[in-house]
Every structure is written in C-alpha cells, then in structure tokens.
Amino acid sequence: MADHKGWGDAMFWFRNPDEDGRGTVHGHLRQRPQPGDRIVCPMQSGRNAIFEVQVDGNSYPFDPPDQYFVNVAFVDYEEKQAA
C-alpha cells in the first residue's frame, strides 16, 4: 500500500464532445496522454471514434501523479481509417 502512487488505470469524459467534436478527457494512467496521442472511444452508435489529444489547455496535476485532464478533437471513425 505504501508504494501506491496513483489512482489506477482509468479514463472518463470530463466534458463530452461538442458539435465541433472537441471535448475533455480526465483520468489516471501511468503514461498520461500527450499531445498527438490518439484515443479510441466506443460511441453509443456502436462505432469507435478516434480522438487526438490537443496541445493547448491540458493539465497534469502533481497529486496524484498519474492524474490528467486533456483536450481532444474528433479525427474520424475507426472503420473509415481501415478502408
């Protein structure tokens, strides 16, 4: 227990994507998302959407050290990228 340095592996929508496909993701990961990273998210439609972590407005708190808030932008749907 004394070696516990974070809250675990988790990712949640902090602010759902708006009509322009921009939103904010919050969570706890040992390797926090960085600008340019892509996140695949299952949508209610059954399709997997791809979001890219943006450069501006990201927050990486120090306590706990694995916490993050990152802004993302919709890129495409996974099925379209494979074609």
C-alpha positions as CSV (number, residue, x, y, z in Angstrom):
1,M,0.0,0.0,0.0
2,A,2.9,2.4,0.8
3,D,4.1,2.0,-2.8
4,H,0.7,3.1,-4.3
5,K,1.5,6.2,-6.4
6,G,-1.7,6.7,-8.4
7,W,-5.4,6.0,-8.6
8,G,-5.2,3.3,-11.3
9,D,-5.9,2.9,-14.9
10,A,-9.0,4.9,-15.8
11,M,-10.2,7.3,-18.5
12,F,-13.5,9.3,-18.5
13,W,-15.2,12.1,-20.4
14,F,-14.9,15.2,-18.3
15,R,-16.6,17.3,-21.0
16,N,-18.4,15.4,-23.7
17,P,-17.6,16.3,-27.3
18,D,-19.4,19.3,-28.6
19,E,-20.9,19.8,-32.1
20,D,-17.3,20.6,-33.3
21,G,-16.0,17.2,-31.9
22,R,-14.0,18.8,-29.1
23,G,-14.1,17.5,-25.6
24,T,-12.0,16.9,-22.5
25,V,-10.9,13.5,-21.1
26,H,-9.9,13.0,-17.5
27,G,-8.4,10.1,-15.8
28,H,-5.5,8.3,-14.2
29,L,-2.8,6.5,-16.2
30,R,0.9,5.8,-15.5
31,Q,1.6,7.0,-19.0
32,R,-0.5,10.1,-19.3
33,P,-1.8,11.1,-22.8
34,Q,0.4,13.6,-24.6
35,P,-0.4,15.9,-27.5
36,G,-0.7,13.9,-30.7
37,D,-1.7,10.7,-29.0
38,R,-4.9,9.1,-30.2
39,I,-7.7,7.8,-28.1
40,V,-10.2,5.3,-29.5
41,C,-13.6,5.6,-27.8
42,P,-16.7,3.4,-28.3
43,M,-19.7,5.5,-29.1
44,Q,-23.4,4.9,-28.5
45,S,-23.8,4.3,-32.2
46,G,-21.7,1.2,-31.9
47,R,-18.8,2.7,-33.9
48,N,-15.4,3.5,-32.5
49,A,-14.4,7.2,-32.7
50,I,-10.8,8.4,-32.8
51,F,-9.9,11.5,-30.9
52,E,-6.5,13.2,-30.9
53,V,-5.0,14.9,-27.8
54,Q,-4.6,18.6,-28.5
55,V,-1.6,20.8,-27.5
56,D,-3.5,23.6,-25.6
57,G,-5.3,23.5,-22.3
58,N,-4.0,20.2,-20.9
59,S,-3.5,19.8,-17.2
60,Y,-1.2,17.3,-15.5
61,P,-1.7,17.7,-11.7
62,F,1.2,16.6,-9.4
63,D,-1.1,14.9,-6.8
64,P,-1.8,12.2,-7.6
65,P,1.0,12.0,-10.2
66,D,-1.0,9.9,-12.7
67,Q,-3.9,12.3,-13.0
68,Y,-4.6,14.3,-16.2
69,F,-7.1,16.4,-18.0
70,V,-6.6,16.6,-21.8
71,N,-8.5,18.3,-24.6
72,V,-9.3,16.1,-27.5
73,A,-10.6,16.6,-31.0
74,F,-12.5,14.2,-33.2
75,V,-10.5,12.8,-36.1
76,D,-12.6,10.0,-37.7
77,Y,-14.2,6.7,-37.1
78,E,-12.0,3.6,-36.8
79,E,-13.8,1.8,-39.7
80,K,-13.2,4.6,-42.1
81,Q,-9.4,4.7,-41.3
82,A,-9.1,1.0,-42.0
83,A,-10.6,1.3,-45.5
